[in-house]
Amino acid sequence: MRFLSFLRPLLATAAFMAAASGAYAADFKDGLDYNTVNAPSRPDTGKKVEVLEVFMYHCPHCNALDVPLADWVKKQGDKIVFRRMHLGEDAQAKAFYTLEAMNALGNGMHEKLFRAIHVERNRLNTDQLVLDFVVKNGIDKAKYLETFNSFGVQTRIKRGVQMANLYKLDSVPAIVIDGHYTTSPAVAGHGLTSVPAAHAAMFAVADSLIAKSLQERAAKK
């Protein structure tokens, strides 16, 4: 699995952000700033647009994006439904889908997993290491193991792989807008080496795609 890189010529962050803040979908180019997905249908989220983050816990770029993304999601208000999808079938992916099924990713558990791996240098790369960690952090061991071994979790993991293939994603972090568009810090931030600037670029593109998706949903009524 390769991670997204930012090895591109440095541009002025402030200038880019100023330009992007007033951009609309028409100002961004399909195949350059974002990609269109040949999906059969849009997510069933009513009037709201689904924003799906595709990530991996051991990815340093995903860790760097986590806080800015959470802040951006809050600013969207009731325009979006935000969801996450862990790429892969490793121990951390299994942990994510298990905790998600248990509704146990709140109360800081999601952030604790990132911190354990990237700050505390706990690799959490086996099922046992993850089990020890989540139990230490208040998760009921018996309930976790029951959910971990359930058909529902196995189905979620397989569906995650299928969706990643549908969206043609082989690197993280990335976001999927309404099941029809994908972008990422590397794609939207082409030409940028500053991580904050690349994040800002992605959010600007995502804002425009959310507006575009809302218009497309309204037009189909």
Residue pairs with C-beta under 8 A, 6 or more apart in sequence:
1 56
1 87
1 88
1 170
1 171
1 172
2 170
2 171
3 59
3 60
3 61
3 171
3 172
4 61
4 171
4 172
4 173
4 174
4 184
4 185
4 186
5 186
6 185
6 186
6 189
6 192
6 193
6 194
6 195
6 198
7 193
8 189
8 190
8 191
8 192
8 193
9 191
9 193
10 192
10 193
10 194
11 191
11 192
11 197
13 192
13 194
13 196
13 197
13 200
16 192
16 197
16 200
16 201
17 197
17 200
17 204
20 200
20 201
20 204
20 205
21 204
23 204
23 208
24 208
24 211
25 208
25 209
25 211
25 212
27 208
28 34
28 188
28 205
28 208
28 209
30 36
32 187
32 190
33 183
33 187
33 188
33 190
33 201
33 205
34 177
34 181
34 182
34 183
34 187
34 188
34 205
34 209
35 168
35 181
35 182
35 183
35 187
36 180
36 181
37 166
37 167
37 168
37 176
37 179
37 180
37 181
37 182
39 166
39 167
39 179
39 180
41 179
42 50
42 178
42 179
42 180
42 213
42 217
43 50
43 52
43 81
43 178
43 179
45 81
47 217
48 78
48 79
48 80
48 81
49 79
49 80
49 81
49 177
49 178
49 210
49 213
49 214
49 217
50 80
50 81
50 82
50 83
50 176
50 177
50 178
50 179
51 73
51 76
51 80
51 81
51 82
51 83
51 175
51 176
51 177
51 178
51 206
51 210
52 82
52 83
52 84
52 85
52 175
52 176
52 179
53 69
53 82
53 83
53 84
53 85
53 173
53 174
53 175
54 84
54 85
54 86
54 87
54 164
54 167
54 169
54 172
54 173
54 174
54 175
54 176
55 62
55 65
55 66
55 84
55 85
55 86
55 87
55 172
55 173
56 62
56 86
56 87
56 88
56 92
56 93
56 172
57 63
57 86
57 92
57 95
57 96
57 113
57 114
57 117
57 124
58 92
58 117
58 123
58 124
58 125
59 172
59 173
60 118
61 172
61 173
61 185
62 114
62 172
62 173
63 114
63 117
63 118
64 195
64 199
65 173
65 185
65 199
66 110
66 111
66 114
68 196
68 199
68 203
69 173
69 199
72 203
72 206
73 80
73 82
76 82
76 210
79 210
79 214
80 210
84 96
84 100
84 110
85 160
85 163
85 164
86 92
86 93
86 96
86 97
86 160
87 93
87 160
87 164
87 169
87 172
88 160
88 161
89 157
89 161
90 125
91 124
91 125
91 126
91 127
91 129
91 130
92 113
92 117
92 124
92 125
92 130
93 157
93 160
94 127
94 130
94 148
94 153
94 157
95 113
95 124
95 127
95 130
95 134
96 105
96 113
97 153
97 156
97 157
97 160
98 144
98 147
98 148
98 153
99 105
99 109
99 134
99 139
99 144
100 156
101 147
101 150
101 152
101 153
101 156
102 139
102 143
102 144
102 147
104 134
104 139
109 134
109 137
109 139
112 137
113 124
113 133
116 122
116 124
116 133
117 123
117 124
122 129
122 133
123 129
124 130
124 133
127 148
131 141
131 144
131 145
134 144
135 141
135 144
147 153
164 170
167 174
167 176
167 182
168 182
169 182
171 184
171 186
172 184
173 184
173 185
174 182
174 183
174 184
174 187
175 182
175 183
175 184
175 202
175 206
176 182
177 183
177 206
177 209
177 210
177 213
178 209
178 210
178 213
178 216
178 217
180 213
181 209
181 212
181 213
183 202
183 205
183 206
183 209
184 202
185 195
185 198
185 199
185 201
185 202
186 198
187 202
188 198
188 201
188 202
188 204
188 205
188 206
189 197
189 198
189 199
189 200
189 201
189 202
192 198
192 201
